[in-house]
């Protein structure tokens, strides 16, 4: 059965997409720990990040780096990388802007309009 992230990549579940290439996909986390919390996932579905073939792992980390630099420029703050690997059985990296109010594990409630505003600001075309 496909993971929720595979369903998002396939367009079966809506998301606030900010980037896509042939190997990776990035979108806003709907349970963000900070405004602009992004998930970067490989299009290849594997449970653990270290089980990705080297080519896919390298593509994922290039995208993580590219989006982090973009986010830092747009938001003016450092970007935290977090790899947890237990909540969804599909490898992914969390990119979280560090703002003064950030608290580990605390999630924000954002409106669809707020998500869309963040997505528009962070989207890479």
C-alpha positions as CSV (number, residue, x, y, z in Angstrom):
1,X,0.0,0.0,0.0
2,X,1.5,3.4,-1.0
3,X,2.5,5.8,1.8
4,X,0.7,9.1,2.3
5,X,3.7,10.8,0.8
6,X,3.5,8.6,-2.4
7,X,-0.2,9.6,-2.6
8,X,0.7,13.3,-2.3
9,X,3.4,12.9,-5.0
10,X,0.8,11.2,-7.3
11,X,-1.7,14.1,-6.7
12,X,-4.2,11.8,-4.9
13,X,-3.9,13.9,-1.8
14,X,-3.6,17.8,-2.0
15,X,-0.6,19.6,-0.6
16,X,1.2,22.9,-0.6
17,X,3.9,22.0,-3.0
18,X,7.0,24.2,-3.2
19,X,9.3,22.1,-5.4
20,X,9.5,19.1,-7.6
21,X,12.1,17.5,-9.9
22,X,12.5,14.0,-11.3
23,X,13.7,12.4,-8.1
24,X,12.4,14.6,-5.2
25,X,9.3,16.4,-4.0
26,X,8.9,19.2,-1.4
27,X,5.8,20.5,0.3
28,X,4.7,22.3,3.5
29,X,4.1,20.1,6.6
30,X,0.4,20.4,7.6
31,X,1.4,20.0,11.2
32,X,4.3,22.6,11.2
33,X,6.6,23.1,14.2
34,X,7.4,26.6,12.7
35,X,6.1,28.7,9.9
36,X,7.6,27.4,6.7
37,X,8.2,23.9,7.9
38,X,8.9,21.9,4.7
39,X,9.1,18.1,4.1
40,X,11.5,16.9,1.3
41,X,10.9,13.4,0.2
42,X,12.4,11.2,-2.5
43,X,9.9,10.0,-5.1
44,X,11.2,6.5,-4.6
45,X,9.3,5.1,-1.6
46,X,11.6,3.5,1.0
47,X,11.0,3.4,4.7
48,X,14.5,4.4,5.9
49,X,16.6,7.2,4.4
50,X,19.7,5.0,4.5
51,X,18.0,2.4,2.4
52,X,17.8,4.8,-0.6
53,X,20.0,3.9,-3.5
54,X,23.0,6.3,-3.5
55,X,21.7,8.2,-6.6
56,X,18.4,8.9,-4.9
57,X,20.0,9.7,-1.5
58,X,22.3,12.2,-3.3
59,X,19.4,13.8,-5.1
60,X,17.4,14.1,-1.9
61,X,20.3,15.8,-0.1
62,X,21.0,18.1,-3.0
63,X,17.3,19.2,-2.9
64,X,17.5,19.6,0.9
65,X,20.5,21.8,0.5
66,X,19.0,23.9,-2.3
67,X,15.7,24.4,-0.5
68,X,17.4,25.2,2.8
69,X,19.5,28.0,1.1
70,X,16.4,29.3,-0.6
71,X,14.4,29.3,2.6
72,X,17.2,31.0,4.6
73,X,17.3,33.8,1.9
74,X,13.5,34.2,1.9
75,X,12.9,34.0,5.6
76,X,16.1,35.4,7.0
77,X,16.7,32.7,9.5
78,X,18.7,29.5,10.0
79,X,17.1,26.2,8.8
80,X,17.1,23.2,11.0
81,X,17.2,19.7,9.4
82,X,15.5,16.9,11.1
83,X,15.4,13.2,10.1
84,X,13.1,11.2,12.3
85,X,11.9,8.4,10.2
86,X,9.2,7.0,12.5
87,X,5.9,8.8,11.7
88,X,5.5,7.9,8.0
89,X,7.2,4.9,6.4
90,X,8.6,6.9,3.5
91,X,12.1,8.5,3.9
92,X,11.9,12.3,4.4
93,X,13.7,15.3,5.8
94,X,12.1,18.1,7.8
95,X,13.4,21.6,7.1
96,X,12.3,24.0,9.8
97,X,12.9,27.7,10.0
98,X,14.3,28.6,13.5
99,X,12.5,31.5,14.9
100,X,12.6,32.9,18.5
101,X,9.2,31.2,19.3
102,X,10.2,27.7,18.1
103,X,9.7,24.9,20.5
104,X,10.7,21.3,19.8
105,X,7.7,19.1,19.2
106,X,5.2,22.0,19.4
107,X,2.9,22.3,16.4
108,X,1.3,25.4,15.0
109,X,-2.3,25.8,13.8
110,X,-2.3,27.7,10.5
111,X,-5.2,28.6,8.2
112,X,-5.4,27.5,4.6
113,X,-4.7,31.2,3.7
114,X,-1.5,31.2,5.9
115,X,-0.3,28.0,4.3
116,X,-0.9,29.4,0.8
117,X,0.9,32.6,1.6
118,X,3.9,30.6,2.9
119,X,3.8,28.3,-0.1
120,X,3.8,31.3,-2.5
121,X,6.8,32.8,-0.7
122,X,8.8,29.6,-0.7
123,X,7.9,28.1,-4.0
124,X,10.8,27.4,-6.4
125,X,9.8,27.4,-10.0
